[in-house]
Amino acid sequence: MGQRVPAIWLIANPAAGRGRTRRALPRVLDLLRAQGVPFELRLTAGPGDAVELAQDAVRRGASIVAAVGGDGTVHEVANGLLAGANPQGTALGVIPTGSGNDFCKAIGVPLSLEGAVRALVEGRPKRVDVVRLGARYIVNGLGIGLDGAVSHRYRRLKRLTGELGYLWGAIHEALTFRAFSARVRGPDWEHAGPVLFVGASNGPYHGGDFRLAPDARVDDGQLDVHVVRDMPPLRRLVQIPKVRRGTHLKLPEFSLRRAPWVEFSVERRVPAHADGEPFWLEPGCHPVTLYPKALTVIAPP
């Protein structure tokens, strides 16, 4: 008889959270051992590794693949589970040790190590929606423009981490970011003109503590599509606390609609993020589609 495959595979990014994951990992392993749960551990060495490791875990018959890290690690593991064949429906688990941990908040996983491990061991499968942009799957949110620039800036920071780093990035970009021309088209509406940022949310939080789409739900079958028109730099700056509290929805420059799909068209290369991971959106039309309840996650009971 072959060796039994552990039901839980951990994929940890030691660099996540500016090294916080590396420091937290021994405690995570001790907590799992105390629960008497057999597990397999795999460490990433660079970008893209978690995608391949998740696909390997699926091929080997894992029931749960738990991302140990931040939203970037969750993003890659989810893409690994979604991009290939997953006949046994391997579920995504999350142990948050990163900077923003936005997806954890969206599905209710505690941010403490003890609570997250307990949720992983005692939790129940939950089906959640998934967003797709090209070949990329997104579980929490897509941002194009100013918030994409914040993600790029946060990646370059050396000292500030977590919510403080995102806040510093937001303040800097609020004062310096240049608006761009975009067309946003939904099923029965369209917006065209200069904007600060646009995007689509599956969960309510972005950048750790920014409640950009405060009423978004990961299992409601709808994207929360936001359009933020241009405003003077100082006015941008004073709106930041409102976005953190989720009280910005009545601002005249802000509009939010719900839809199962949306198209974003840009004329120039624009900074963007997917689940907090920075990338560049190239000129052209980019369809974004929601796939209802396409991913199984392990959520607290």
N, C-alpha and C positions, 0 to 999 in steps of 0.2 A: 504494500500500500504506500502511496505517495504521502509526502508531508502535508498536513492540513494547512490550508491558506487562512491566515488571520482575517477575520471579518472586517477589521478596521485597519486602513493604511493611512499613515500620517505622511503628508508631504510638507516639509518645513523649509522655509526660506530664511536661512540664518541672518541674512542682511536686512530683513524687513524691520521697519521701525527703527532705522539707524542702529541695528544690532540688538534691539530689544528682544527679538525672537531667539537669538543665540543665547542670551542670558536667561530667558524664560524656559527654554526647552527642557533642561533637567527637571524643573518643577513639574512641567506637563507630563513627562514620562513617569515621574514618581506618583502623580495623582492617578494615572491610568493603571499602574501596577497595583496601587492600593485598592483599586476597584476590581482587581483580578481579571482585567480585560486583556486578552492577547492582541498584539498589534504589530505591524511592520512599519519601520521608519525609513523614509528616503529624504535626503537633503538635496536641495537645488544648488547648482553652482553658477547659474547665470540665467539671463532672460530666456524664456521658452522652455526651460527644463521641466517646470511643473506641468506643462501640457503633455509632454512625452511621458513623464512619470505617471500621470493620471491615466493615460491610455494604457500603459503597461499594467497598472493595477486592475483596470477593467478586464484586460485579457487574462489576468491571473485569477479572476473570480472574486475580487474584493466586493463586499457588500456596501461599505462606506469608505469614501476617500475624503479625509479631513485635511483641509488647508490650514496649516499653522503659519500665520504671518498676517499680512495686511490685505487690503482690498486687491492689490496687484496679484498676490498669491491666489486669492479666491478667484479672481478673474481667469488666471491661467488654468487652474484646476477645473473650473467650470467649462472652459473651452475644451479641455481634454476629455471631459465626460460627454460633451455635446457633439464634438466634431466627428467622431467615429461611431462604429457600432457599439451599442451598449445594451445587449439583449437582456441582461439580468437586472437592468435598471439601477445600476450602482448609484448611491446617493452621495450628495455633497454634504460634508460636515465642516464646521468652522470653529477654530480656536483662535480668537483674536489677539495677536501680539504685534500689530502694525501701528500705523500712525492715525488713520482715519476710522477704520473699522465700520464703514457705513453700512455694508450689507448685513453685518451682525445685528445692528440696530433694527434693520428692516424686517428681519425674521425673528427678532426677540431673543437672540442668544446673549447671555450675560457677558459683560466685558471683563469680568474677573476670571482668572484661570480656573479657579475652583468651580465657579458656576458654569463656565463653558464646557469643561470636561464632564461635569454632571449632565449637562444638556446633551452632550454627544453620546453618553452611555445610556441615559434614561429617556432621551427624546424619541419623537415619533416622526415617521416620514410625512412630509408636507410637499405638495406640488406647487411650484411657483412659476410665474411667467418669465420669459427670456426675450431679450431684445437682440435683433440681428442687424448688423451693418456690414455689408459685403460678406466676407468670410469670417468676420469677428462676431462672437457672441458676447453680450453684455448683460450682467445680472442686476446692476444697480442703477447706472445712469450714464448718459452721453452728454458731454458739454462741448460746445463749439464757440470759440471766441475768447472773451475775457477769462472765463473760468478754465478754459483750456490753457491759457497763458499762465494762470496761477499754478496749474499742475506742472507745467514745464519749469517755472521758477522754483517751486518746492523741490523738484528733483535736483536742482543745482545747489540748494542750500546745504551748508556743511554743519552748522551749529544748531539752528532752530529745528525742533521736531514737533510732531503731533499737531494739535489744533493751533498752537502758537505759530508754527511755521506756515500753516495755511492762512492764518489771519494776516501775518506779515505779507505774504504773497498777494492776498486780496487787496490790502491797502496800497501796495506798490503799483499793482496793475490798474486799480481804480484811478490812480493819478496819471498814469502814462499810456494806457492801452488806447489804440486808435480804432474807432468804429470801422466796420466793414459792411459791404453791401451783401445782402442775402435774400433769397426767396424761400419761404417756408410754405409748403402746401400740404393740407390735410384732406380728408374725404370731401368736405363741403366748405372749405375756407382756404384763404391764401393771404400771406403777408409778404410784401416786397419793400425793401428800402434799407437804410443804414441801421445797423444794430450793434449793441455791445456784445451780446452773446445769445445763442439759441441752443436748444437741446431737448432731450427727451429723458424723463425719469421713470424708473421702475420702482425705486424706493424713495423715501422722503429726504434722506440726508445726503449731502455732498461735502467733501472736504472736512469731515469730522463733525463739525457742529453747525453747518449751514443747512437750514431747513428750506432748501430751495423749492421743493414740492411737498409742502407739509401734509397734504392729504393723499399722497401717492401710496399705493398698496401693491405688494409684489404678486398678488394673486387675484387682481380685479379685472384682468383681461384688457386693460387700457394703458396706453402711454400717457403720461402727463407732459405735454409739450409746452415749453415756455419760449417766449420771445421777449427780449428786453431791448427796447429802443435806446438810442444814444441819449446821453445827458451830459452836462458839464462835469468836469472832474471832481469838483468839490461836492456837487450833488450826489455823484456816485459814492463818494466817501461816506457821506452821512447816512446813506441807505444800508451800509453794511450791517449795523446792529439789527435792522429790521429783517434782513435775510437770515441772520442767525436765529432770530426768534420766530421766523415764519410769519411775520406780520406785514410782508411786503406786497401781498396779492392785490391790494387796492391802489398801488402806485400807478399813475397814468402811463408810465413807460413800460409797465409789465403786463403781459397777457399770458394766460394759461388756458389750454384747451385739452380735452381728452380725446384720444383717437387710437384705433388699432394699428395705424401706420402713419408715416409722415415722410415727406421728401425735403431735404435740405440742399439748396443750390447756392454755391459760392463762386465768385469770379476770380478770387486769388487764394493762394495757399494760406490756411488759417490754423492757428494752434487749437488743439482739441484734446479731450481726454475720454477714455472709456474705462469706467469703474476707477477713475483716478489715475489711470495709466496714460501719460502724455503721448500724443502722436500728432501728425500733421494731416489735416484734411485737404486733399488736393482740389483744384478747381473742377467744377462740374456738378452734376446732380447725383445725390446720394440717398437712395431709398432706405428707410429704417422701418423694420417690421417687428411687431410683437407676436410671439408664439405663446399662446396661453398654456400655462401649466405644463411646460415642456421639460422642466428639471425637477428632480426630487431632492429635497434638502432635509436635513435632520434638524428639527426645531424643538424647543422645550415642550414638554407635555402640557 
